[in-house]
Structure formats: structure tokens, C-alpha cells
Amino acid sequence: MRKTVPLLLAASLCGCVAVAPKPDPGDQRVNPIPISLALEEIVTTGIRQRLEDPASARFGTVLAGERILNGHREIVVCGHVSVKKSSGDHGTDEPFAAKIYPDAGSSFELVAMGDQSPNASLLIGDTCRAAGLAILDSKLKASL
């Protein structure tokens, strides 16, 4: 019994090895970047292509940031756009989140836009919050 206890104690401590923590894969923060004319053109063209009345689009706050994800450059863009309603008045600002891939010919991917569904608002809020791009308005405050 005297030999068994120290042996079991030693064996149980062998599994307690200090390991360096792995980087958090959920950390998707970006490094904020200014919106160049080229980036602005990519974003406005990508958003306008998805609107019923693209000519009436008015862009509000737009923030962008860059990161390397899985070895590829990615620009995350979060912002607001308003479009004329059928009544002729401009509607409320609709939030959007998009990604641009400079290594792939600056291809544009719309993550989500508007608040037509709770899922869109949550997806926009989650994407912008994870990236560290705080676009706050009454629609996003609940999801951020």
C-alpha cells in the first residue's frame, strides 16, 4: 500500500503538463483601415447591385478593417445605407456587413443587409462585433 499511493500520485501528476494556450479561433478582430476611393467603389457597387432603387442609395457611416484569415487577406466592411421608399421619402438607415477578398480580385461578398429578419440583424451585429467594427444604431444596439 505504501508503494502504491506514491506511484498513483506520481502517475496522476504526469498528466498535468503546462501547455501554452492556443490562439482563440473566435478572435476575428480586424485592423481598422481608411476607406480608399477604390474600396468605396467596391462597397457601393456591391451594395447597389442588391437594391431595388440603386440610384437613390445614400451611404451613412461605413467602417472597414483588414485581417488575415486562414492565410488569406480579408477586408470586413460594416455600415448603413438608406434607399427611397415607394412614397419618395428616404427610408431609415439599413445596416449591412460585407467582406472583400483582395487576393481574389477584390471579390465582394454581402454577409447580410437590412433588418427584414431577426437573423439578418443578428448576423450583421455578430459579424461587426467580432471584427471590432462598432456600427451602432437603434437596429443594431440590441444585437451588439
C-alpha positions as CSV (number, residue, x, y, z in Angstrom):
1,M,0.0,0.0,0.0
2,R,2.9,2.4,0.8
3,K,4.4,1.9,-2.6
4,T,1.0,2.1,-4.4
5,V,0.0,5.6,-3.1
6,P,3.2,7.4,-4.2
7,L,3.1,5.6,-7.5
8,L,-0.5,6.6,-8.2
9,L,0.2,10.2,-7.1
10,A,3.2,10.4,-9.5
11,A,1.1,8.8,-12.3
12,S,-1.7,11.3,-11.8
13,L,0.7,14.3,-11.9
14,C,2.2,13.1,-15.2
15,G,-0.9,14.3,-17.0
16,C,-0.6,17.8,-15.5
17,V,1.8,19.4,-18.1
18,A,1.6,23.1,-18.7
19,V,0.7,23.8,-22.3
20,A,0.8,27.2,-23.9
21,P,-2.8,28.4,-24.7
22,K,-3.8,28.1,-28.3
23,P,-4.9,31.3,-30.0
24,D,-8.6,31.9,-29.8
25,P,-10.0,30.9,-33.2
26,G,-13.1,33.0,-32.4
27,D,-10.9,36.2,-32.4
28,Q,-11.7,37.7,-35.7
29,R,-10.8,41.3,-35.0
30,V,-9.6,43.5,-37.8
31,N,-7.0,46.2,-38.0
32,P,-9.1,49.4,-38.9
33,I,-8.2,50.8,-42.3
34,P,-9.3,54.0,-44.0
35,I,-11.8,53.7,-46.8
36,S,-9.9,54.5,-50.0
37,L,-11.7,55.5,-53.2
38,A,-11.1,52.1,-54.7
39,L,-12.6,50.3,-51.6
40,E,-15.5,52.8,-51.5
41,E,-16.3,51.9,-55.2
42,I,-16.2,48.2,-54.5
43,V,-18.5,48.5,-51.5
44,T,-21.0,50.9,-53.1
45,T,-21.2,48.9,-56.3
46,G,-21.7,45.7,-54.4
47,I,-24.4,47.1,-52.2
48,R,-26.2,49.0,-55.0
49,Q,-26.4,45.8,-57.0
50,R,-28.7,44.4,-54.3
51,L,-31.1,47.3,-54.0
52,E,-34.4,47.9,-55.8
53,D,-33.5,51.5,-56.4
54,P,-29.7,51.7,-56.6
55,A,-29.6,55.3,-57.7
56,S,-31.3,56.5,-54.6
57,A,-28.8,54.9,-52.2
58,R,-27.3,57.2,-49.6
59,F,-24.5,55.7,-47.5
60,G,-24.1,56.6,-43.9
61,T,-21.3,55.5,-41.6
62,V,-19.1,52.9,-43.1
63,L,-16.1,51.3,-41.3
64,A,-13.6,48.9,-42.6
65,G,-10.8,46.7,-41.3
66,E,-8.4,44.2,-42.6
67,R,-7.2,40.8,-41.3
68,I,-5.5,37.6,-42.4
69,L,-7.8,34.6,-42.0
70,N,-6.6,31.1,-43.0
71,G,-3.7,32.7,-44.8
72,H,-5.9,35.0,-47.0
73,R,-6.4,38.8,-46.8
74,E,-9.9,39.8,-46.0
75,I,-11.5,43.2,-45.6
76,V,-14.6,43.4,-43.4
77,V,-16.9,46.4,-44.0
78,C,-19.8,47.4,-41.8
79,G,-22.1,50.3,-42.5
80,H,-25.5,51.8,-43.3
81,V,-27.4,52.6,-46.4
82,S,-30.8,54.2,-46.9
83,V,-32.9,54.0,-50.1
84,K,-36.0,55.9,-51.2
85,K,-39.3,54.3,-50.4
86,S,-42.1,54.0,-52.9
87,S,-43.5,57.2,-51.3
88,G,-40.4,59.1,-52.5
89,D,-39.1,59.6,-49.0
90,H,-35.8,58.2,-47.9
91,G,-36.2,55.2,-45.6
92,T,-34.3,54.5,-42.4
93,D,-30.7,53.5,-42.5
94,E,-30.3,49.8,-43.1
95,P,-27.2,48.2,-41.7
96,F,-25.0,45.9,-43.8
97,A,-21.9,43.8,-43.4
98,A,-19.7,42.7,-46.2
99,K,-16.4,41.1,-46.9
100,I,-13.9,41.9,-49.7
101,Y,-11.2,39.5,-50.7
102,P,-8.2,41.5,-52.2
103,D,-6.3,38.2,-53.0
104,A,-9.2,37.1,-55.2
105,G,-9.6,40.1,-57.5
106,S,-11.3,42.2,-54.7
107,S,-14.4,40.0,-54.9
108,F,-17.3,41.3,-52.9
109,E,-19.4,39.1,-50.5
110,L,-22.5,40.6,-48.9
111,V,-22.8,38.9,-45.4
112,A,-26.2,40.5,-44.6
113,M,-28.2,43.7,-45.2
114,G,-31.3,45.3,-43.7
115,D,-33.4,44.2,-40.8
116,Q,-36.2,42.4,-42.7
117,S,-35.5,39.4,-40.5
118,P,-34.1,38.9,-37.0
119,N,-31.4,36.7,-38.4
120,A,-30.1,39.5,-40.7
121,S,-29.8,41.9,-37.8
122,L,-28.1,39.2,-35.6
123,L,-25.7,38.2,-38.4
124,I,-24.7,41.9,-39.0
125,G,-24.3,42.5,-35.3
126,D,-22.2,39.4,-34.8
127,T,-20.0,40.0,-37.8
128,C,-19.3,43.6,-36.9
129,R,-18.8,42.9,-33.2
130,A,-16.4,40.0,-33.9
131,A,-14.4,42.3,-36.3
132,G,-14.3,45.1,-33.8
133,L,-16.2,47.5,-36.1
134,A,-18.8,49.2,-33.9
135,I,-21.6,50.4,-36.1
136,L,-24.2,51.4,-33.6
137,D,-27.7,52.5,-34.3
138,S,-31.1,51.6,-32.9
139,K,-31.4,48.5,-35.0
140,L,-28.0,47.1,-34.1
141,K,-27.8,48.1,-30.4
142,A,-30.0,45.1,-29.4
143,S,-27.8,42.6,-31.3
144,L,-24.4,44.2,-30.1
